[in-house]
């Protein structure tokens, strides 16, 4: 591990908790792959496998009053935030018991209770939303932080620059977290960006920024605590570039012809889960029975979520127009057309 736990007073139970959360995300998504192959989950499915340290590390620095705006690769973020595995799995199945009543699926996990505002399918689409949430908090005098998580592909979009500029101009409490996995779908970062040091983009807006090893959960947590503290103290935005890597293809439909197997295998040597396991074992913090008990409990939680989704209900046909509003004075038949 690159960060020293003694510098941030991370105890054994906390570190074991980090490992458990990363394992939950990994096993949950591995189960989703099986269910997708069996036709139980349909539509798009973007896996977070390999990037778990980022979600788990960042969430440690946020309080329940803070908000999270995420991307379409958000299962890990939602689980780390505390959204129930049951509700997430039911949403994947398209059942009413899901986080978005089964209407959003994999890319649109939403949970108001934990202030988890998506799940957004549009690249960079969450950045303006985060700016709006932070502006509302500032205008209401609330000491909250909005964490906005996005990928390196978003840095090529206009909303990225507009949002960073407004957040800096208006001094808004946004923590911008770029999960740089070096590929925007199938386009390598160096083929799309002349400046591949993405933290430098934020600096151009006079915004404090830093890059961190996104394969090291402790390093991510330390940086996230530092960033959130700065946002709370100064009231303005902060930019974290978490340099990470996804071990699976962009989505289940991706033939993954844009990168070699050797590159993926090299990155797998930095897998954040065995990396933390090894560090804890060498430090005498991971006991012999810890991992088996953890895996057993996680497996039971996931199978419970699958059973919950299987027993869930499809939305009644008569409810399909639910939440569809007809403008005043406009006939419903005309609106439907």
DAMO-V144355 format. One record per helix or strand. SS is the DSSP state (a for helix, b for strand). FROM is the first residue (numbers start at 0). LEN is the number of residues. If there is no record, write none. Layout:
# DAMO-V144355
SS|FROM|LEN  SS|FROM|LEN
This chain:
# DAMO-V144355
a|4|3  a|11|26  a|51|8  b|66|3  a|74|7  a|84|9  a|104|3  b|110|1  a|111|3  b|115|1  a|124|16  b|145|6  a|151|5  a|157|12  b|173|7  b|182|2  b|186|2  a|188|4  a|198|5  b|207|6  a|216|18  b|237|6  a|260|8  a|271|11  a|289|21  a|316|3  a|331|5
